[in-house]
Amino acid sequence: MSTSFDQAQLTIYTRKFTKLKQGSTPYGKAPHKPVFLLTLLELIDKRLITDNHVTVTPELVATFKENFSLLVKTAHKDDFTQPFFYLQSDGFWFLKNKTGELLNTYIRSVQTLSDRLNYGYFADDLFDLLANDYARLHLRNTLLDYYFTDIKTEFLRIKNAGRSYLQDLETHLLNEREASYMPLQVTEDEETRFVRGGLFKKLVPKVYDFTCAISGMKVIAVDGSSLVEACHIVPISVAGDDKVTNGIALCPNLHTAFDRGMISVDEQLRVVVSPSLADNVASPYNLKQFQGQPLRLPFGEMHYPKIESFRWHMRERFKE
C-alpha cells in the first residue's frame, strides 16, 4: 500500500495530530480522538480500510474498544460515537450522511449512527499520506508519544503479540476453543451488542459456505456480498445468544418464513412446513416442497445449530 508522500504535508499533519481538540472532563482531557485515530491507522495497516470511505463496522468498533481499554487508564468511558462525530472539529475528518438522514448533531447510539451515516472520510491530502507505510507509522508514533507516553511500550508489546479482542470474540461466537486474550472487560452495552450482532451476521453465512441451509441457494456478488442471511433460531431478545450455534443461514424469503413460524426444523434436523399454510404447490417458490428435507449443516460439528434452539422455535413460533 506504500506510496510516495509529501514531507511538508507530513510535517503539517504531525503538528495537527498533537493539537487535537480534546474536551475537559473530571478525569483529564478526553482521550477518545487519539484512540480513534490510532484505530483507523491500524485498520489501514490491516487492509480492513482500503479507501477513503470509512463505515461503522464491527471490526472498527471492536478495535476501538480494545485500544481504548489498553491505552486509557482513567475512568473515561469508551464512547465510540464521540470521536467519530467530534473529530470533524479538527478540520481533516468529515461525515457523509445517507440521503434523507441528518448528522448535524452528536448521536450517542452506534446503531443509529450506522443507520444514518453513509461514510466518514479524511481530507484527501491526509488520506494520501496514510497510504504510505512510513508516513502512517510516523503518525502512529506521534499519537502514542504525545498522548500515551507511559503506556506506549506495553501497548505495542500486546498489539505485536498477534492476539486481539476481535479475534477472540469471533472464536467465542464460532463456539470454538475459549478465548485466551480478552484484555477488554466486556460489558453488555450497546456498542458490544452492535459488534456481536455484526459478527453474527458475517460468521453464520461463512460457516454455511454462503449457502442457504434449506434451499441450497448460493449467490455471491462480484463485491463478495451474499444473498444468504444470518437467521437467529431463538431471537436475541429472548436468549441473548449470538453464537453461530443459535443461527442458520437462509435466503431472505425463507428467513422471513422461519421468523414468522411458517417453517421450522425438528429434532432430526429436518424441515417442517406449517400445515396451516396456504401455499401454491405449483409455484417453484412454494414452501411445501421443503417438507421433510434434511437441513444442510455448516462446516464443523462445533458450528452445528443447537437442537434445543429448534425445540424452542417449534414450541414458541411454529404455526401448527
Residue pairs with C-beta under 8 A, 6 or more apart in sequence:
1 44
1 47
1 131
1 132
1 133
2 131
2 132
2 133
2 134
3 128
3 131
3 132
4 132
5 128
5 129
5 131
5 132
5 134
5 135
6 125
6 128
6 129
9 125
9 126
9 128
9 129
10 129
10 135
10 138
10 139
13 92
13 126
13 129
13 139
14 138
14 139
14 142
16 90
16 91
16 92
17 34
17 37
17 139
17 142
17 143
17 146
18 142
18 146
19 90
20 33
20 34
20 37
20 87
20 90
21 33
21 86
21 89
21 90
22 29
22 30
22 31
22 33
23 29
23 30
23 86
24 30
25 76
27 74
27 75
27 76
28 74
30 76
30 82
31 68
31 71
31 72
31 74
31 76
31 147
31 148
32 68
32 76
32 78
32 79
32 82
32 83
32 86
33 83
33 86
33 87
33 90
34 143
34 146
34 147
34 148
35 64
35 67
35 68
35 71
35 72
35 78
35 83
36 64
36 80
36 83
36 84
36 87
37 83
37 87
37 139
37 143
38 67
38 71
38 140
38 143
38 144
39 60
39 63
39 64
39 67
40 49
40 54
40 60
41 130
41 136
41 139
41 140
41 143
42 63
42 67
42 140
42 159
43 49
43 59
43 60
43 63
44 50
44 130
44 131
44 136
45 136
48 57
48 59
48 60
52 121
52 122
52 124
52 127
53 119
53 121
54 60
54 119
54 120
54 121
55 114
55 117
55 118
55 119
55 120
56 84
56 110
56 113
56 114
56 117
57 198
58 166
58 194
58 195
58 196
58 197
58 198
58 199
58 202
59 166
61 80
61 110
61 191
61 194
61 195
61 198
62 165
62 166
62 169
62 195
63 164
63 165
63 166
64 78
64 80
65 78
65 80
65 165
65 184
65 191
65 192
65 195
66 164
66 165
66 166
66 183
66 184
67 155
68 76
68 78
69 78
69 165
69 183
69 184
69 185
70 151
70 154
70 155
70 158
70 159
70 183
71 148
71 151
71 155
72 78
73 151
78 191
79 108
80 110
80 191
81 106
81 107
81 108
81 109
81 110
81 113
82 106
84 95
84 113
84 120
85 95
85 103
85 106
85 107
85 113
86 106
87 93
88 94
88 95
91 123
92 122
92 123
92 126
93 120
93 121
93 122
93 123
94 120
94 121
94 122
94 123
95 103
95 117
95 119
95 120
95 121
96 117
96 118
96 119
96 120
96 121
97 103
97 116
97 117
97 118
98 115
98 116
98 117
98 118
101 115
101 116
101 117
102 116
103 113
103 116
103 117
107 113
107 116
109 190
110 190
110 191
110 194
111 190
111 194
114 194
121 127
122 130
129 135
129 136
129 139
130 136
130 139
144 152
144 155
144 156
145 152
148 155
158 183
163 180
163 181
164 181
165 181
165 182
165 183
165 184
166 195
167 181
168 179
168 180
168 181
168 182
169 179
169 195
169 196
169 199
170 199
170 203
171 177
171 178
171 179
172 178
172 179
172 243
173 196
173 199
173 200
173 203
173 242
173 243
173 244
174 203
174 207
174 243
174 244
174 302
174 303
175 243
175 244
175 245
175 302
175 303
176 302
186 192
196 242
197 236
197 242
199 242
200 230
200 232
200 242
200 244
200 247
201 229
201 230
202 230
203 230
203 244
204 230
204 231
204 244
204 247
204 248
204 249
205 226
205 228
205 229
205 230
205 249
207 244
207 249
207 298
207 299
207 300
207 303
208 228
208 248
208 249
208 296
208 298
208 299
209 218
209 298
209 299
210 218
210 220
210 226
210 228
210 249
211 217
211 218
211 228
211 249
211 296
212 218
212 228
212 249
212 250
212 251
212 254
212 296
213 248
213 249
213 250
213 295
213 296
213 297
213 298
214 250
214 251
214 254
214 263
214 271
214 290
214 293
214 295
214 296
215 251
215 254
215 290
216 296
217 227
217 228
217 251
218 226
218 228
219 226
219 227
219 228
220 226
227 251
227 252
228 249
228 250
228 251
229 249
229 250
229 251
229 252
229 255
230 247
230 249
231 247
231 248
231 249
231 250
231 255
231 258
231 259
232 239
232 241
232 242
232 246
232 247
233 246
233 247
233 248
233 305
233 306
233 309
233 310
233 312
233 313
234 241
234 246
234 309
234 312
234 313
236 242
238 312
239 246
239 309
239 312
241 309
244 298
244 303
245 302
245 303
245 304
245 305
245 306
245 309
246 305
246 306
246 309
247 305
248 258
248 265
248 295
248 305
249 298
250 258
253 285
254 263
254 287
257 263
257 287
258 264
258 313
259 317
260 317
260 319
261 274
261 313
261 317
261 318
261 319
262 273
262 274
262 277
262 287
262 319
263 271
263 272
263 273
263 274
263 287
263 290
263 318
264 271
264 272
264 274
264 310
264 313
264 314
264 317
264 318
265 271
265 272
265 295
265 305
265 310
265 313
265 314
266 272
266 310
266 314
267 307
267 310
267 311
269 294
269 295
269 297
269 305
269 307
269 310
270 292
270 293
270 294
270 295
271 290
271 291
271 292
271 293
271 294
271 295
272 291
272 292
272 314
272 318
273 279
273 287
273 288
273 290
273 291
274 318
274 319
274 320
275 320
276 319
276 320
277 287
277 288
277 319
279 286
279 287
279 288
280 286
281 288
281 289
295 305
297 304
297 305
298 304
